[in-house]
């Protein structure tokens, strides 16, 4: 009986993983669009004030079970990956 | 005009951030439940085979823009945070 419960929870976890995958990539696509606009306007891609605002908003809405510090850590990794994606785009543009 | 476009994209990004927050915490809650069952059954909390299976599934369904290596990196951080959450639970239980 317990084994079924574990299997069911694992199925739910797989489902949540795929939803997270979709959202993380949707976020990356939006970040790419923002990067293109900023690029055209000669704006700086990295905006530490905006990043801090986003983290503060996430912490404000965080009801756990993850601690605020963990949420901050995970999202900083996601933000960094987004920034690297924009930098890759810029490099490709330079090569064209 | 362009400024509005940027603001709109930022609003979408904030919205996606909050959806991600909810899913990341939902995932953490499921991981906690799995940890409790494993604990009762005396099973090992960390299962590298299962972790590899989850990563393989994510890579299989990854349509970008993030590269597979980036997806793997982000999810490994999320998995690690989940595992730390279970370990915290265990420590609290020992203190009771």
N, CA and C atoms of all chains as a GROMACS GRO file, in nm:
protein
  576
    1UNK      N    1   0.085  -0.121   0.000
    1UNK     CA    2   0.000   0.000   0.000
    1UNK      C    3   0.088   0.126   0.000
    2UNK      N    4   0.184   0.128   0.091
    2UNK     CA    5   0.278   0.240   0.101
    2UNK      C    6   0.356   0.259  -0.029
    3UNK      N    7   0.385   0.146  -0.093
    3UNK     CA    8   0.463   0.152  -0.215
    3UNK      C    9   0.387   0.228  -0.324
    4UNK      N   10   0.254   0.205  -0.328
    4UNK     CA   11   0.171   0.277  -0.424
    4UNK      C   12   0.171   0.426  -0.397
    5UNK      N   13   0.168   0.461  -0.269
    5UNK     CA   14   0.169   0.602  -0.230
    5UNK      C   15   0.298   0.668  -0.281
    6UNK      N   16   0.409   0.598  -0.265
    6UNK     CA   17   0.538   0.649  -0.312
    6UNK      C   18   0.537   0.667  -0.464
    7UNK      N   19   0.484   0.567  -0.533
    7UNK     CA   20   0.476   0.575  -0.680
    7UNK      C   21   0.389   0.692  -0.724
    8UNK      N   22   0.278   0.711  -0.653
    8UNK     CA   23   0.188   0.822  -0.687
    8UNK      C   24   0.257   0.956  -0.668
    9UNK      N   25   0.330   0.969  -0.557
    9UNK     CA   26   0.401   1.095  -0.531
    9UNK      C   27   0.510   1.118  -0.636
   10UNK      N   28   0.574   1.010  -0.677
   10UNK     CA   29   0.678   1.024  -0.780
   10UNK      C   30   0.618   1.066  -0.914
   11UNK      N   31   0.500   1.017  -0.942
   11UNK     CA   32   0.431   1.058  -1.066
   11UNK      C   33   0.399   1.207  -1.061
   12UNK      N   34   0.352   1.251  -0.945
   12UNK     CA   35   0.321   1.394  -0.928
   12UNK      C   36   0.447   1.478  -0.944
   13UNK      N   37   0.558   1.425  -0.890
   13UNK     CA   38   0.686   1.496  -0.899
   13UNK      C   39   0.731   1.509  -1.045
   14UNK      N   40   0.716   1.400  -1.121
   14UNK     CA   41   0.752   1.404  -1.263
   14UNK      C   42   0.669   1.509  -1.337
   15UNK      N   43   0.542   1.516  -1.300
   15UNK     CA   44   0.451   1.611  -1.363
   15UNK      C   45   0.493   1.755  -1.329
   16UNK      N   46   0.525   1.779  -1.203
   16UNK     CA   47   0.569   1.913  -1.161
   16UNK      C   48   0.702   1.948  -1.229
   17UNK      N   49   0.792   1.850  -1.241
   17UNK     CA   50   0.919   1.873  -1.310
   17UNK      C   51   0.896   1.926  -1.451
   18UNK      N   52   0.802   1.863  -1.523
   18UNK     CA   53   0.778   1.904  -1.662
   18UNK      C   54   0.712   2.042  -1.670
   19UNK      N   55   0.627   2.072  -1.572
   19UNK     CA   56   0.568   2.206  -1.568
   19UNK      C   57   0.676   2.311  -1.539
   20UNK      N   58   0.768   2.275  -1.450
   20UNK     CA   59   0.880   2.366  -1.419
   20UNK      C   60   0.967   2.388  -1.543
   21UNK      N   61   0.992   2.279  -1.616
   21UNK     CA   62   1.072   2.287  -1.739
   21UNK      C   63   1.011   2.387  -1.837
   22UNK      N   64   0.880   2.375  -1.855
   22UNK     CA   65   0.809   2.463  -1.948
   22UNK      C   66   0.820   2.609  -1.904
   23UNK      N   67   0.800   2.633  -1.775
   23UNK     CA   68   0.803   2.771  -1.723
   23UNK      C   69   0.943   2.831  -1.728
   24UNK      N   70   1.042   2.748  -1.697
   24UNK     CA   71   1.180   2.796  -1.698
   24UNK      C   72   1.219   2.837  -1.842
   25UNK      N   73   1.173   2.759  -1.940
   25UNK     CA   74   1.203   2.793  -2.079
   25UNK      C   75   1.119   2.911  -2.129
   26UNK      N   76   0.996   2.922  -2.079
   26UNK     CA   77   0.914   3.039  -2.114
   26UNK      C   78   0.983   3.165  -2.060
   27UNK      N   79   1.033   3.155  -1.936
   27UNK     CA   80   1.106   3.267  -1.877
   27UNK      C   81   1.228   3.305  -1.962
   28UNK      N   82   1.300   3.202  -2.008
   28UNK     CA   83   1.419   3.226  -2.090
   28UNK      C   84   1.381   3.296  -2.220
   29UNK      N   85   1.268   3.258  -2.279
   29UNK     CA   86   1.224   3.320  -2.404
   29UNK      C   87   1.192   3.468  -2.382
   30UNK      N   88   1.127   3.499  -2.269
   30UNK     CA   89   1.094   3.639  -2.238
   30UNK      C   90   1.223   3.719  -2.214
   31UNK      N   91   1.317   3.658  -2.143
   31UNK     CA   92   1.445   3.724  -2.115
   31UNK      C   93   1.519   3.756  -2.246
   32UNK      N   94   1.511   3.663  -2.341
   32UNK     CA   95   1.575   3.684  -2.472
   32UNK      C   96   1.513   3.806  -2.542
   33UNK      N   97   1.380   3.816  -2.537
   33UNK     CA   98   1.311   3.930  -2.599
   33UNK      C   99   1.352   4.061  -2.532
   34UNK      N  100   1.358   4.058  -2.399
   34UNK     CA  101   1.400   4.178  -2.325
   34UNK      C  102   1.543   4.215  -2.365
   35UNK      N  103   1.628   4.113  -2.378
   35UNK     CA  104   1.768   4.136  -2.417
   35UNK      C  105   1.779   4.203  -2.553
   36UNK      N  106   1.694   4.158  -2.647
   36UNK     CA  107   1.697   4.217  -2.782
   36UNK      C  108   1.657   4.364  -2.780
   37UNK      N  109   1.553   4.396  -2.704
   37UNK     CA  110   1.508   4.536  -2.694
   37UNK      C  111   1.617   4.621  -2.630
   38UNK      N  112   1.673   4.570  -2.520
   38UNK     CA  113   1.777   4.646  -2.450
   38UNK      C  114   1.898   4.668  -2.541
   39UNK      N  115   1.928   4.565  -2.620
   39UNK     CA  116   2.042   4.572  -2.712
   39UNK      C  117   2.022   4.684  -2.814
   40UNK      N  118   1.901   4.689  -2.872
   40UNK     CA  119   1.870   4.792  -2.972
   40UNK      C  120   1.878   4.932  -2.912
   41UNK      N  121   1.840   4.940  -2.783
   41UNK     CA  122   1.839   5.072  -2.718
   41UNK      C  123   1.973   5.104  -2.652
   42UNK      N  124   2.070   5.014  -2.669
   42UNK     CA  125   2.202   5.036  -2.609
   42UNK      C  126   2.200   5.034  -2.457
   43UNK      N  127   2.098   4.966  -2.401
   43UNK     CA  128   2.089   4.958  -2.254
   43UNK      C  129   2.173   4.842  -2.202
   44UNK      N  130   2.212   4.856  -2.077
   44UNK     CA  131   2.290   4.750  -2.013
   44UNK      C  132   2.200   4.629  -1.988
   45UNK      N  133   2.249   4.510  -2.022
   45UNK     CA  134   2.168   4.389  -2.005
   45UNK      C  135   2.144   4.356  -1.858
   46UNK      N  136   2.250   4.368  -1.780
   46UNK     CA  137   2.238   4.330  -1.640
   46UNK      C  138   2.198   4.451  -1.556
   47UNK      N  139   2.088   4.434  -1.484
   47UNK     CA  140   2.033   4.542  -1.404
   47UNK      C  141   2.018   4.490  -1.260
   48UNK      N  142   2.120   4.516  -1.174
   48UNK     CA  143   2.116   4.459  -1.039
   48UNK      C  144   1.998   4.509  -0.955
   49UNK      N  145   1.951   4.632  -0.982
   49UNK     CA  146   1.838   4.687  -0.907
   49UNK      C  147   1.711   4.606  -0.940
   50UNK      N  148   1.691   4.583  -1.069
   50UNK     CA  149   1.575   4.505  -1.114
   50UNK      C  150   1.583   4.361  -1.059
   51UNK      N  151   1.702   4.303  -1.060
   51UNK     CA  152   1.718   4.167  -1.007
   51UNK      C  153   1.681   4.163  -0.858
   52UNK      N  154   1.725   4.262  -0.784
   52UNK     CA  155   1.693   4.269  -0.641
   52UNK      C  156   1.542   4.284  -0.620
   53UNK      N  157   1.478   4.366  -0.704
   53UNK     CA  158   1.332   4.385  -0.695
   53UNK      C  159   1.259   4.252  -0.717
   54UNK      N  160   1.307   4.176  -0.816
   54UNK     CA  161   1.243   4.046  -0.846
   54UNK      C  162   1.259   3.951  -0.728
   55UNK      N  163   1.379   3.948  -0.671
   55UNK     CA  164   1.404   3.860  -0.556
   55UNK      C  165   1.318   3.902  -0.437
   56UNK      N  166   1.308   4.033  -0.414
   56UNK     CA  167   1.226   4.082  -0.301
   56UNK      C  168   1.080   4.042  -0.318
   57UNK      N  169   1.031   4.051  -0.443
   57UNK     CA  170   0.892   4.013  -0.469
   57UNK      C  171   0.871   3.864  -0.442
   58UNK      N  172   0.968   3.783  -0.484
   58UNK     CA  173   0.958   3.637  -0.463
   58UNK      C  174   0.957   3.604  -0.314
   59UNK      N  175   1.043   3.672  -0.240
   59UNK     CA  176   1.050   3.647  -0.095
   59UNK      C  177   0.920   3.692  -0.026
   60UNK      N  178   0.865   3.802  -0.075
   60UNK     CA  179   0.738   3.853  -0.020
   60UNK      C  180   0.627   3.748  -0.035
   61UNK      N  181   0.627   3.680  -0.149
   61UNK     CA  182   0.519   3.585  -0.177
   61UNK      C  183   0.555   3.441  -0.138
   62UNK      N  184   0.672   3.421  -0.082
   62UNK     CA  185   0.715   3.284  -0.048
   62UNK      C  186   0.644   3.232   0.077
   63UNK      N  187   0.565   3.128   0.059
   63UNK     CA  188   0.498   3.064   0.173
   63UNK      C  189   0.561   2.930   0.210
   64UNK      N  190   0.678   2.900   0.156
   64UNK     CA  191   0.747   2.776   0.189
   64UNK      C  192   0.686   2.656   0.117
   65UNK      N  193   0.734   2.534   0.141
   65UNK     CA  194   0.828   2.499   0.248
   65UNK      C  195   0.973   2.547   0.229
   66UNK      N  196   1.010   2.592   0.112
   66UNK     CA  197   1.149   2.640   0.098
   66UNK      C  198   1.169   2.770   0.176
   67UNK      N  199   1.282   2.782   0.243
   67UNK     CA  200   1.321   2.905   0.312
   67UNK      C  201   1.347   3.015   0.208
   68UNK      N  202   1.337   3.139   0.252
   68UNK     CA  203   1.367   3.252   0.162
   68UNK      C  204   1.507   3.241   0.101
   69UNK      N  205   1.604   3.200   0.184
   69UNK     CA  206   1.742   3.192   0.134
   69UNK      C  207   1.754   3.088   0.021
   70UNK      N  208   1.676   2.979   0.032
   70UNK     CA  209   1.680   2.875  -0.073
   70UNK      C  210   1.614   2.927  -0.201
   71UNK      N  211   1.501   2.996  -0.183
   71UNK     CA  212   1.432   3.056  -0.300
   71UNK      C  213   1.528   3.153  -0.370
   72UNK      N  214   1.595   3.234  -0.291
   72UNK     CA  215   1.689   3.331  -0.348
   72UNK      C  216   1.801   3.259  -0.425
   73UNK      N  217   1.852   3.153  -0.367
   73UNK     CA  218   1.960   3.078  -0.432
   73UNK      C  219   1.914   3.018  -0.566
   74UNK      N  220   1.798   2.951  -0.564
   74UNK     CA  221   1.748   2.887  -0.686
   74UNK      C  222   1.723   2.992  -0.796
   75UNK      N  223   1.658   3.102  -0.758
   75UNK     CA  224   1.626   3.202  -0.859
   75UNK      C  225   1.749   3.276  -0.911
   76UNK      N  226   1.848   3.294  -0.825
   76UNK     CA  227   1.972   3.356  -0.874
   76UNK      C  228   2.035   3.269  -0.984
   77UNK      N  229   2.026   3.137  -0.967
   77UNK     CA  230   2.079   3.045  -1.069
   77UNK      C  231   1.999   3.059  -1.199
   78UNK      N  232   1.867   3.070  -1.185
   78UNK     CA  233   1.781   3.086  -1.304
   78UNK      C  234   1.810   3.219  -1.373
   79UNK      N  235   1.825   3.325  -1.293
   79UNK     CA  236   1.856   3.458  -1.350
   79UNK      C  237   1.990   3.455  -1.424
   80UNK      N  238   2.089   3.391  -1.362
   80UNK     CA  239   2.224   3.386  -1.420
   80UNK      C  240   2.219   3.312  -1.554
   81UNK      N  241   2.144   3.202  -1.557
   81UNK     CA  242   2.132   3.125  -1.682
   81UNK      C  243   2.067   3.209  -1.791
   82UNK      N  244   1.970   3.292  -1.753
   82UNK     CA  245   1.903   3.380  -1.848
   82UNK      C  246   2.000   3.483  -1.905
   83UNK      N  247   2.082   3.537  -1.819
   83UNK     CA  248   2.180   3.637  -1.860
   83UNK      C  249   2.283   3.576  -1.955
   84UNK      N  250   2.323   3.454  -1.926
   84UNK     CA  251   2.420   3.385  -2.013
   84UNK      C  252   2.361   3.359  -2.151
   85UNK      N  253   2.231   3.335  -2.155
   85UNK     CA  254   2.162   3.312  -2.282
   85UNK      C  255   2.167   3.438  -2.369
   86UNK      N  256   2.147   3.553  -2.307
   86UNK     CA  257   2.152   3.680  -2.380
   86UNK      C  258   2.294   3.706  -2.431
   87UNK      N  259   2.391   3.676  -2.345
   87UNK     CA  260   2.531   3.697  -2.385
   87UNK      C  261   2.567   3.608  -2.504
   88UNK      N  262   2.515   3.486  -2.506
   88UNK     CA  263   2.538   3.395  -2.620
   88UNK      C  264   2.479   3.455  -2.747
   89UNK      N  265   2.357   3.510  -2.734
   89UNK     CA  266   2.291   3.574  -2.849
   89UNK      C  267   2.377   3.687  -2.904
   90UNK      N  268   2.433   3.767  -2.813
   90UNK     CA  269   2.515   3.880  -2.856
   90UNK      C  270   2.638   3.833  -2.932
   91UNK      N  271   2.698   3.726  -2.881
   91UNK     CA  272   2.819   3.672  -2.946
   91UNK      C  273   2.786   3.624  -3.087
   92UNK      N  274   2.670   3.556  -3.100
   92UNK     CA  275   2.629   3.506  -3.232
   92UNK      C  276   2.605   3.622  -3.328
   93UNK      N  277   2.548   3.729  -3.275
   93UNK     CA  278   2.521   3.847  -3.358
   93UNK      C  279   2.651   3.910  -3.409
   94UNK      N  280   2.749   3.911  -3.321
   94UNK     CA  281   2.879   3.967  -3.359
   94UNK      C  282   2.945   3.884  -3.470
   95UNK      N  283   2.916   3.755  -3.470
   95UNK     CA  284   2.978   3.665  -3.568
   95UNK      C  285   2.911   3.670  -3.704
   96UNK      N  286   2.788   3.726  -3.710
   96UNK     CA  287   2.713   3.728  -3.836
   96UNK      C  288   2.775   3.832  -3.930
   97UNK      N  289   0.717   5.403  -2.720
   97UNK     CA  290   0.652   5.278  -2.764
   97UNK      C  291   0.733   5.156  -2.718
   98UNK      N  292   0.861   5.159  -2.749
   98UNK     CA  293   0.951   5.051  -2.709
   98UNK      C  294   0.953   5.033  -2.557
   99UNK      N  295   0.942   5.146  -2.488
   99UNK     CA  296   0.947   5.141  -2.342
   99UNK      C  297   0.829   5.061  -2.287
  100UNK      N  298   0.713   5.080  -2.352
  100UNK     CA  299   0.594   5.004  -2.312
  100UNK      C  300   0.614   4.855  -2.335
  101UNK      N  301   0.676   4.823  -2.446
  101UNK     CA  302   0.700   4.682  -2.479
  101UNK      C  303   0.788   4.619  -2.370
  102UNK      N  304   0.890   4.693  -2.329
  102UNK     CA  305   0.981   4.644  -2.224
  102UNK      C  306   0.904   4.626  -2.093
  103UNK      N  307   0.821   4.723  -2.060
  103UNK     CA  308   0.741   4.712  -1.937
  103UNK      C  309   0.647   4.593  -1.941
  104UNK      N  310   0.588   4.572  -2.057
  104UNK     CA  311   0.497   4.457  -2.072
  104UNK      C  312   0.570   4.325  -2.052
  105UNK      N  313   0.689   4.316  -2.113
  105UNK     CA  314   0.768   4.193  -2.099
  105UNK      C  315   0.809   4.172  -1.954
  106UNK      N  316   0.842   4.280  -1.886
  106UNK     CA  317   0.880   4.270  -1.745
  106UNK      C  318   0.763   4.224  -1.659
  107UNK      N  319   0.645   4.271  -1.693
  107UNK     CA  320   0.526   4.225  -1.620
  107UNK      C  321   0.504   4.076  -1.640
  108UNK      N  322   0.523   4.031  -1.764
  108UNK     CA  323   0.509   3.887  -1.792
  108UNK      C  324   0.613   3.808  -1.713
  109UNK      N  325   0.734   3.864  -1.707
  109UNK     CA  326   0.843   3.798  -1.634
  109UNK      C  327   0.809   3.785  -1.485
  110UNK      N  328   0.755   3.892  -1.428
  110UNK     CA  329   0.716   3.889  -1.286
  110UNK      C  330   0.611   3.781  -1.264
  111UNK      N  331   0.518   3.771  -1.358
  111UNK     CA  332   0.412   3.672  -1.349
  111UNK      C  333   0.469   3.530  -1.355
  112UNK      N  334   0.561   3.508  -1.449
  112UNK     CA  335   0.624   3.376  -1.462
  112UNK      C  336   0.707   3.344  -1.337
  113UNK      N  337   0.776   3.446  -1.283
  113UNK     CA  338   0.852   3.425  -1.158
  113UNK      C  339   0.763   3.370  -1.047
  114UNK      N  340   0.644   3.430  -1.030
  114UNK     CA  341   0.554   3.387  -0.922
  114UNK      C  342   0.498   3.247  -0.948
  115UNK      N  343   0.475   3.215  -1.075
  115UNK     CA  344   0.430   3.079  -1.109
  115UNK      C  345   0.541   2.978  -1.077
  116UNK      N  346   0.664   3.017  -1.110
  116UNK     CA  347   0.779   2.930  -1.080
  116UNK      C  348   0.794   2.910  -0.929
  117UNK      N  349   0.776   3.018  -0.854
  117UNK     CA  350   0.784   3.012  -0.708
  117UNK      C  351   0.685   2.910  -0.653
  118UNK      N  352   0.562   2.917  -0.704
  118UNK     CA  353   0.458   2.826  -0.657
  118UNK      C  354   0.493   2.681  -0.689
  119UNK      N  355   0.541   2.658  -0.809
  119UNK     CA  356   0.574   2.521  -0.852
  119UNK      C  357   0.694   2.465  -0.777
  120UNK      N  358   0.793   2.551  -0.755
  120UNK     CA  359   0.915   2.508  -0.684
  120UNK      C  360   0.878   2.467  -0.541
  121UNK      N  361   0.787   2.542  -0.479
  121UNK     CA  362   0.744   2.509  -0.343
  121UNK      C  363   0.650   2.388  -0.342
  122UNK      N  364   0.568   2.373  -0.446
  122UNK     CA  365   0.484   2.253  -0.456
  122UNK      C  366   0.574   2.130  -0.467
  123UNK      N  367   0.678   2.142  -0.549
  123UNK     CA  368   0.775   2.034  -0.563
  123UNK      C  369   0.838   1.999  -0.428
  124UNK      N  370   0.875   2.104  -0.354
  124UNK     CA  371   0.938   2.083  -0.223
  124UNK      C  372   0.844   2.010  -0.128
  125UNK      N  373   0.715   2.044  -0.133
  125UNK     CA  374   0.616   1.980  -0.047
  125UNK      C  375   0.604   1.830  -0.081
  126UNK      N  376   0.606   1.799  -0.209
  126UNK     CA  377   0.598   1.658  -0.253
  126UNK      C  378   0.723   1.583  -0.208
  127UNK      N  379   0.839   1.648  -0.224
  127UNK     CA  380   0.966   1.586  -0.184
  127UNK      C  381   0.965   1.556  -0.033
  128UNK      N  382   0.908   1.647   0.045
  128UNK     CA  383   0.898   1.626   0.190
  128UNK      C  384   0.813   1.501   0.221
  129UNK      N  385   0.702   1.488   0.150
  129UNK     CA  386   0.614   1.372   0.171
  129UNK      C  387   0.687   1.242   0.134
  130UNK      N  388   0.758   1.246   0.022
  130UNK     CA  389   0.836   1.129  -0.021
  130UNK      C  390   0.941   1.095   0.086
  131UNK      N  391   1.006   1.199   0.139
  131UNK     CA  392   1.108   1.180   0.242
  131UNK      C  393   1.052   1.113   0.367
  132UNK      N  394   0.929   1.155   0.406
  132UNK     CA  395   0.866   1.096   0.524
  132UNK      C  396   0.837   0.947   0.504
  133UNK      N  397   0.786   0.912   0.386
  133UNK     CA  398   0.756   0.771   0.357
  133UNK      C  399   0.886   0.689   0.356
  134UNK      N  400   0.987   0.742   0.289
  134UNK     CA  401   1.115   0.671   0.281
  134UNK      C  402   1.174   0.652   0.420
  135UNK      N  403   1.158   0.754   0.503
  135UNK     CA  404   1.210   0.750   0.639
  135UNK      C  405   1.146   0.636   0.718
  136UNK      N  406   1.014   0.628   0.709
  136UNK     CA  407   0.939   0.523   0.780
  136UNK      C  408   0.981   0.385   0.733
  137UNK      N  409   1.012   0.376   0.604
  137UNK     CA  410   1.048   0.246   0.547
  137UNK      C  411   1.197   0.217   0.558
  138UNK      N  412   1.270   0.311   0.619
  138UNK     CA  413   1.415   0.294   0.634
  138UNK      C  414   1.490   0.296   0.501
  139UNK      N  415   1.427   0.361   0.400
  139UNK     CA  416   1.492   0.370   0.269
  139UNK      C  417   1.588   0.489   0.265
  140UNK      N  418   1.685   0.479   0.176
  140UNK     CA  419   1.780   0.587   0.158
  140UNK      C  420   1.711   0.706   0.090
  141UNK      N  421   1.734   0.827   0.144
  141UNK     CA  422   1.668   0.945   0.088
  141UNK      C  423   1.720   0.979  -0.050
  142UNK      N  424   1.851   0.970  -0.066
  142UNK     CA  425   1.909   1.009  -0.195
  142UNK      C  426   1.920   0.888  -0.287
  143UNK      N  427   1.860   0.901  -0.403
  143UNK     CA  428   1.857   0.792  -0.500
  143UNK      C  429   1.913   0.844  -0.632
  144UNK      N  430   2.044   0.823  -0.654
  144UNK     CA  431   2.106   0.882  -0.774
  144UNK      C  432   2.048   0.829  -0.905
  145UNK      N  433   1.998   0.704  -0.903
  145UNK     CA  434   1.939   0.646  -1.025
  145UNK      C  435   1.811   0.722  -1.061
  146UNK      N  436   1.728   0.743  -0.960
  146UNK     CA  437   1.602   0.818  -0.978
  146UNK      C  438   1.632   0.963  -1.023
  147UNK      N  439   1.734   1.024  -0.964
  147UNK     CA  440   1.770   1.162  -1.003
  147UNK      C  441   1.811   1.166  -1.151
  148UNK      N  442   1.890   1.066  -1.192
  148UNK     CA  443   1.934   1.060  -1.333
  148UNK      C  444   1.813   1.043  -1.426
  149UNK      N  445   1.719   0.956  -1.383
  149UNK     CA  446   1.598   0.934  -1.464
  149UNK      C  447   1.519   1.064  -1.482
  150UNK      N  448   1.508   1.141  -1.372
  150UNK     CA  449   1.433   1.268  -1.380
  150UNK      C  450   1.504   1.364  -1.475
  151UNK      N  451   1.636   1.372  -1.465
  151UNK     CA  452   1.712   1.462  -1.553
  151UNK      C  453   1.699   1.418  -1.700
  152UNK      N  454   1.705   1.287  -1.724
  152UNK     CA  455   1.692   1.236  -1.861
  152UNK      C  456   1.556   1.271  -1.920
  153UNK      N  457   1.452   1.260  -1.836
  153UNK     CA  458   1.317   1.293  -1.883
  153UNK      C  459   1.308   1.442  -1.918
  154UNK      N  460   1.368   1.526  -1.833
  154UNK     CA  461   1.365   1.671  -1.858
  154UNK      C  462   1.438   1.706  -1.988
  155UNK      N  463   1.550   1.640  -2.011
  155UNK     CA  464   1.628   1.666  -2.132
  155UNK      C  465   1.552   1.619  -2.256
  156UNK      N  466   1.483   1.507  -2.240
  156UNK     CA  467   1.403   1.453  -2.351
  156UNK      C  468   1.294   1.552  -2.395
  157UNK      N  469   1.236   1.620  -2.297
  157UNK     CA  470   1.126   1.712  -2.327
  157UNK      C  471   1.171   1.857  -2.343
  158UNK      N  472   1.301   1.882  -2.334
  158UNK     CA  473   1.350   2.019  -2.343
  158UNK      C  474   1.351   2.070  -2.487
  159UNK      N  475   1.270   2.172  -2.513
  159UNK     CA  476   1.267   2.234  -2.646
  159UNK      C  477   1.335   2.370  -2.648
  160UNK      N  478   1.409   2.404  -2.541
  160UNK     CA  479   1.481   2.531  -2.537
  160UNK      C  480   1.389   2.648  -2.505
  161UNK      N  481   1.438   2.772  -2.502
  161UNK     CA  482   1.572   2.811  -2.549
  161UNK      C  483   1.689   2.768  -2.460
  162UNK      N  484   1.664   2.723  -2.340
  162UNK     CA  485   1.779   2.680  -2.259
  162UNK      C  486   1.838   2.550  -2.315
  163UNK      N  487   1.970   2.543  -2.316
  163UNK     CA  488   2.043   2.422  -2.355
  163UNK      C  489   2.017   2.311  -2.252
  164UNK      N  490   2.035   2.187  -2.293
  164UNK     CA  491   2.019   2.074  -2.200
  164UNK      C  492   2.109   2.088  -2.077
  165UNK      N  493   2.232   2.134  -2.100
  165UNK     CA  494   2.327   2.146  -1.988
  165UNK      C  495   2.278   2.249  -1.886
  166UNK      N  496   2.214   2.356  -1.934
  166UNK     CA  497   2.161   2.458  -1.843
  166UNK      C  498   2.042   2.403  -1.764
  167UNK      N  499   1.954   2.331  -1.835
  167UNK     CA  500   1.838   2.268  -1.768
  167UNK      C  501   1.890   2.174  -1.659
  168UNK      N  502   1.990   2.095  -1.693
  168UNK     CA  503   2.046   2.000  -1.596
  168UNK      C  504   2.102   2.076  -1.475
  169UNK      N  505   2.172   2.183  -1.500
  169UNK     CA  506   2.231   2.262  -1.391
  169UNK      C  507   2.122   2.319  -1.299
  170UNK      N  508   2.021   2.382  -1.357
  170UNK     CA  509   1.913   2.444  -1.278
  170UNK      C  510   1.841   2.337  -1.195
  171UNK      N  511   1.807   2.226  -1.258
  171UNK     CA  512   1.731   2.123  -1.186
  171UNK      C  513   1.814   2.053  -1.079
  172UNK      N  514   1.943   2.039  -1.103
  172UNK     CA  515   2.029   1.981  -0.999
  172UNK      C  516   2.026   2.068  -0.874
  173UNK      N  517   2.023   2.201  -0.893
  173UNK     CA  518   2.014   2.293  -0.779
  173UNK      C  519   1.880   2.276  -0.706
  174UNK      N  520   1.773   2.260  -0.784
  174UNK     CA  521   1.640   2.242  -0.724
  174UNK      C  522   1.634   2.109  -0.649
  175UNK      N  523   1.691   2.003  -0.710
  175UNK     CA  524   1.693   1.871  -0.644
  175UNK      C  525   1.772   1.878  -0.512
  176UNK      N  526   1.887   1.944  -0.519
  176UNK     CA  527   1.975   1.954  -0.401
  176UNK      C  528   1.902   2.027  -0.287
  177UNK      N  529   1.832   2.134  -0.322
  177UNK     CA  530   1.757   2.210  -0.220
  177UNK      C  531   1.648   2.122  -0.158
  178UNK      N  532   1.586   2.037  -0.239
  178UNK     CA  533   1.483   1.945  -0.188
  178UNK      C  534   1.541   1.845  -0.090
  179UNK      N  535   1.657   1.795  -0.124
  179UNK     CA  536   1.725   1.697  -0.038
  179UNK      C  537   1.765   1.761   0.096
  180UNK      N  538   1.812   1.885   0.089
  180UNK     CA  539   1.850   1.956   0.212
  180UNK      C  540   1.728   1.978   0.303
  181UNK      N  541   1.613   1.999   0.240
  181UNK     CA  542   1.489   2.018   0.315
  181UNK      C  543   1.454   1.892   0.395
  182UNK      N  544   1.471   1.776   0.332
  182UNK     CA  545   1.443   1.648   0.399
  182UNK      C  546   1.542   1.627   0.514
  183UNK      N  547   1.667   1.660   0.488
  183UNK     CA  548   1.769   1.644   0.593
  183UNK      C  549   1.738   1.732   0.714
  184UNK      N  550   1.687   1.854   0.688
  184UNK     CA  551   1.647   1.944   0.796
  184UNK      C  552   1.534   1.880   0.877
  185UNK      N  553   1.438   1.822   0.806
  185UNK     CA  554   1.325   1.755   0.872
  185UNK      C  555   1.375   1.645   0.965
  186UNK      N  556   1.470   1.567   0.914
  186UNK     CA  557   1.526   1.456   0.993
  186UNK      C  558   1.592   1.507   1.120
  187UNK      N  559   1.666   1.616   1.108
  187UNK     CA  560   1.736   1.672   1.223
  187UNK      C  561   1.635   1.718   1.329
  188UNK      N  562   1.526   1.784   1.280
  188UNK     CA  563   1.424   1.831   1.374
  188UNK      C  564   1.360   1.713   1.446
  189UNK      N  565   1.338   1.604   1.371
  189UNK     CA  566   1.277   1.486   1.431
  189UNK      C  567   1.368   1.427   1.540
  190UNK      N  568   1.496   1.428   1.516
  190UNK     CA  569   1.592   1.376   1.614
  190UNK      C  570   1.591   1.459   1.741
  191UNK      N  571   1.560   1.588   1.727
  191UNK     CA  572   1.562   1.679   1.843
  191UNK      C  573   1.435   1.668   1.926
  192UNK      N  574   1.329   1.608   1.870
  192UNK     CA  575   1.200   1.600   1.942
  192UNK      C  576   1.210   1.498   2.056
   0.00000   0.00000   0.00000
